[in-house]
Amino acid sequence: MAPITDLAAIRSRIAARVVGRERELDLILAAVAAGRDLILEGPPGTSKSTLLRAITSEWDVPFVLVEGNADLTPSRLVGHHNPSRVLREDYSPDNFVDGPLLQAMRVGGFLYVEEFNRAPEDTIDTLLTAMAERVITVPRVGAVDAHPTFRVVASMNPYDNVGTTRLSTSVHDRMCRLVVDYQDADAEREIVVRRADTASVRVCADAVAVTRATRKRDDIAQGSSVRGAIDLALVATQLCAMRRVEVPEDPSATPSRDLPTDYTGAFLDAMLVTLSGRIHLDDTAFTTAEGVLTEIWQDHFLLSPAAAEPG
């Protein structure tokens, strides 16, 4: 891992690769450089893994990704003896297959646990031991010491409580915590322009606007991330090309009142296919995802431009 004196230079290089995450980058870098493990709390699609991949790339340490779920048992996390070799050779350190935790510990990588609070309690306890002691003792293998650059970084979605485990005070006592929210509109437009490079500026602006609108309605419990906007821009572009619909060249962030109806109609169809599965309605909503998205489309392309017209 780079010396502390190099942090400013590393931060500058990473910032050039990540859009709209200056504060979060500063705080994550400071925490991991200080030797701390970290929980990143925020909805999906808020650049958490992108930030970590950029940091590990600059530091030249491995990035080990594991998904937290009911199948992530302690043995899957730590590793297991190869069954066929055990039958031939009996148990030995040579036939032990490292799991993601031991892989990260041995090489000093970042173990990134997505949906941390979905992992079973005994798996989380195993991680606590690794974080607290920086060593794991494996039966018939021995003690495995963590390389100094080893870190545990976990992510959690605060809006999803189904199938999750309430984290103990022991977990929070051993980990720093950073809340990561959505970027602002300008940053999201830049992300979509970069990722949906075949889409026009008009399509990208519309995709970001309607996607962000899904996060502001009372009848939507959780809206779409920027990934929805990226997919929407790409699908809308292909749909317009297939239907021979000319995409307006208007580069403004908000649509004008006279956008062609064949374009706005194609955009609605693209919205329904890309965003309907990404939004989660509130339990009290008496509508469908398609109904809500149609209302958002009307607000964006019909009502807002009309309200903005002079007179």
C-alpha positions in Angstrom: 0.0 0.0 0.0 1.2 3.5 -0.8 2.8 5.6 1.9 0.7 8.2 3.6 2.7 10.9 1.9 1.5 9.7 -1.5 -2.2 9.9 -0.6 -2.8 13.3 -2.1 -1.3 12.2 -5.5 -3.3 8.9 -5.4 -6.4 10.8 -4.6 -6.0 13.1 -7.6 -5.5 10.2 -10.0 -8.5 8.3 -8.7 -10.7 11.4 -8.8 -10.0 11.7 -12.5 -11.7 8.2 -13.0 -14.7 8.7 -10.7 -17.5 11.2 -11.3 -19.0 13.2 -8.5 -17.5 11.4 -5.5 -14.9 13.7 -4.1 -16.0 13.8 -0.5 -16.6 10.0 -0.4 -13.3 9.3 -2.0 -11.5 11.5 0.6 -13.2 9.6 3.5 -12.7 6.1 2.2 -9.1 6.8 1.4 -8.5 8.2 4.9 -10.2 5.3 6.6 -8.4 2.5 4.7 -5.0 4.3 4.9 -5.5 4.5 8.6 -5.9 0.7 8.7 -9.6 0.7 9.4 -12.3 -1.6 8.0 -15.4 0.1 6.6 -19.2 -0.2 6.0 -20.5 1.7 3.0 -24.3 2.3 3.5 -26.3 3.3 0.5 -28.6 2.2 -2.3 -27.4 0.2 -5.3 -25.7 2.0 -8.1 -24.0 4.7 -6.1 -20.4 3.9 -7.2 -19.4 2.0 -4.1 -17.6 -0.8 -5.9 -16.3 1.6 -8.6 -14.6 3.7 -5.9 -13.0 0.6 -4.2 -11.8 -0.9 -7.5 -10.2 2.4 -8.4 -8.5 2.6 -5.0 -7.2 -1.0 -5.1 -6.0 -0.5 -8.6 -4.0 2.6 -7.6 -2.6 0.8 -4.6 -1.9 -2.3 -6.6 -3.7 -4.6 -4.1 -6.3 -7.3 -5.1 -10.0 -6.7 -5.0 -11.9 -9.7 -3.7 -15.7 -9.5 -4.2 -18.2 -11.7 -2.3 -21.9 -11.5 -2.2 -23.5 -11.6 1.2 -26.5 -14.0 1.3 -27.7 -17.1 3.2 -25.3 -19.3 1.2 -22.2 -17.5 2.5 -21.4 -19.9 5.3 -18.2 -19.6 7.3 -16.8 -22.6 5.3 -17.5 -20.8 2.0 -15.9 -17.7 3.3 -12.8 -19.2 4.8 -12.3 -22.2 2.5 -12.5 -26.0 2.5 -10.4 -29.1 2.0 -10.6 -30.6 -1.5 -12.8 -33.7 -1.0 -11.2 -35.9 -3.7 -7.7 -35.1 -2.4 -8.8 -35.8 1.2 -9.9 -39.3 0.2 -6.5 -40.0 -1.4 -4.2 -38.1 1.0 -6.1 -37.4 4.2 -6.4 -33.8 5.5 -3.4 -31.6 5.0 -2.6 -27.9 4.4 -1.7 -28.7 0.8 -5.3 -29.8 -0.1 -7.0 -26.8 1.5 -8.7 -24.5 -1.0 -8.8 -20.9 0.2 -12.1 -19.1 0.3 -12.3 -15.3 -0.4 -11.5 -14.3 3.1 -8.2 -16.2 3.2 -7.4 -15.2 -0.4 -7.7 -11.5 0.6 -5.8 -12.0 3.9 -2.8 -13.8 2.3 -2.3 -11.2 -0.5 -3.4 -8.1 1.4 -6.4 -7.4 -0.7 -9.7 -5.7 0.0 -12.5 -8.1 0.8 -15.6 -6.4 -0.4 -18.8 -8.0 1.0 -21.9 -6.8 -0.9 -25.2 -6.9 1.0 -23.2 -7.5 4.2 -26.3 -7.6 6.4 -27.7 -10.6 4.4 -24.9 -12.9 5.5 -25.6 -15.4 8.3 -24.6 -14.3 11.8 -21.9 -17.0 12.2 -20.3 -15.8 9.0 -20.3 -12.2 10.2 -18.7 -13.5 13.5 -16.0 -15.1 11.4 -15.3 -11.8 9.7 -15.2 -10.1 13.1 -12.5 -12.4 14.2 -10.5 -11.6 11.1 -10.9 -7.9 11.6 -10.1 -7.9 15.3 -7.2 -10.4 15.4 -5.9 -10.1 11.8 -5.4 -13.8 11.9 -7.7 -16.9 11.3 -6.9 -20.3 12.7 -8.1 -23.1 10.4 -8.3 -26.7 11.7 -5.6 -29.0 10.1 -4.2 -25.9 8.3 -3.0 -23.6 11.1 -3.0 -19.9 11.6 -3.2 -17.6 8.6 -2.0 -14.1 9.3 -3.4 -11.1 7.3 -1.0 -9.1 5.2 -0.9 -5.5 6.4 -2.9 -4.1 3.5 -5.8 -6.5 4.2 -9.1 -4.6 4.7 -12.8 -5.6 5.0 -15.1 -3.3 3.2 -18.8 -4.1 3.4 -21.9 -2.5 1.7 -25.5 -2.3 2.9 -28.7 -1.1 1.3 -30.6 0.9 4.0 -33.9 0.7 2.0 -34.1 -3.1 1.9 -34.8 -4.9 5.2 -36.2 -8.2 3.8 -34.0 -11.2 4.7 -31.4 -9.0 6.5 -29.7 -9.5 9.8 -29.6 -6.8 12.4 -25.9 -6.0 12.8 -24.6 -6.2 16.4 -22.9 -3.4 18.3 -19.7 -5.5 18.0 -19.8 -5.0 14.2 -20.3 -1.3 14.4 -17.6 -1.0 17.1 -15.0 -2.5 14.8 -15.9 -0.7 11.5 -16.1 2.9 10.3 -19.3 3.8 8.5 -20.0 6.0 5.6 -23.3 6.9 4.0 -23.2 7.1 0.2 -26.1 8.6 -1.5 -26.9 9.3 -5.1 -24.9 11.8 -7.1 -26.3 15.2 -8.2 -28.0 15.5 -11.6 -24.9 16.9 -13.4 -22.7 14.0 -12.2 -25.3 11.4 -13.2 -25.6 12.9 -16.7 -21.8 12.7 -17.0 -21.9 9.1 -15.9 -24.6 8.2 -18.4 -22.8 10.1 -21.2 -19.7 8.1 -20.5 -21.3 4.7 -20.1 -24.0 5.0 -22.8 -21.6 6.4 -25.4 -23.9 5.6 -28.4 -26.7 7.7 -27.0 -27.2 11.4 -27.8 -27.0 14.2 -25.2 -30.8 14.6 -25.5 -31.4 11.0 -24.7 -29.0 10.9 -21.8 -30.5 14.1 -20.3 -34.0 12.6 -20.5 -32.9 9.3 -19.1 -31.3 10.9 -16.1 -34.3 13.2 -15.4 -36.9 10.5 -15.4 -34.7 8.1 -13.5 -34.1 10.6 -10.8 -37.8 11.3 -10.7 -38.4 7.7 -9.5 -36.6 8.5 -6.3 -38.8 11.5 -5.4 -42.3 10.1 -5.4 -44.2 9.1 -2.3 -45.7 6.0 -4.1 -42.2 4.6 -4.8 -40.4 3.1 -1.8 -37.1 2.8 -3.7 -36.3 4.3 -7.1 -33.9 3.3 -9.8 -30.2 3.8 -9.6 -28.1 5.4 -12.3 -27.8 1.9 -13.9 -31.4 2.3 -14.9 -30.6 5.6 -16.6 -27.7 4.0 -18.5 -29.9 1.1 -19.7 -32.7 3.5 -20.6 -30.4 5.7 -22.7 -29.0 2.6 -24.6 -32.4 1.0 -25.2 -34.1 4.2 -26.2 -31.3 4.8 -28.7 -31.7 1.4 -30.2 -35.5 1.6 -30.3 -35.4 5.0 -32.1 -32.9 3.6 -34.6 -35.1 0.5 -35.3 -38.2 2.6 -35.7 -36.4 5.2 -37.8 -37.2 7.9 -35.3 -35.0 10.9 -35.5 -33.6 11.9 -32.1 -33.7 15.6 -31.4 -30.3 17.4 -31.1 -31.4 19.7 -28.3 -28.6 19.5 -25.7 -30.4 21.2 -22.8 -30.9 19.4 -19.5 -34.7 19.9 -19.8 -36.9 19.0 -22.8 -38.5 21.6 -25.0 -42.3 21.7 -25.5 -42.1 20.7 -29.2 -40.2 17.4 -29.0 -41.5 15.0 -31.7 -44.2 12.6 -30.5 -42.5 9.6 -32.2 -39.4 10.3 -30.1 -41.3 10.8 -26.8 -43.5 7.7 -27.5 -40.4 5.5 -28.1 -38.9 6.9 -24.9 -41.9 5.9 -22.9 -41.7 2.3 -24.3 -38.0 2.3 -23.4 -38.8 3.5 -19.9 -41.3 0.7 -19.3 -38.9 -2.0 -20.2 -35.8 -0.7 -18.4 -37.3 0.9 -15.3 -40.4 -1.1 -14.4 -38.4 -3.8 -12.7 -36.1 -1.4 -10.9 -38.6 0.6 -9.0 -40.3 -0.8 -5.8 -43.7 0.7 -5.1 -44.8 1.7 -1.6 -47.1 -0.8 0.1 -49.9 1.8 0.1 -49.7 2.5 -3.6 -52.8 1.6 -5.6 -51.2 1.5 -9.0 -48.6 -0.4 -11.0 -45.0 0.3 -11.9 -46.1 1.0 -15.5 -48.7 3.5 -14.3 -46.2 5.4 -12.2 -43.7 5.5 -15.0 -46.3 6.8 -17.4 -47.1 9.6 -14.9 -43.4 10.5 -14.7 -43.1 10.5 -18.5 -46.1 12.8 -18.7 -44.6 15.2 -16.1 -41.3 15.3 -17.9 -42.3 15.6 -21.5 -45.7 17.2 -21.3 -46.5 19.1 -18.1 -43.1 20.5 -17.2 -42.3 21.9 -20.6 -45.8 23.4 -20.8 -45.5 25.0 -17.4 -42.1 26.5 -18.5 -43.6 28.2 -21.6 -43.9 32.0 -21.2 -47.4 33.3 -20.8 
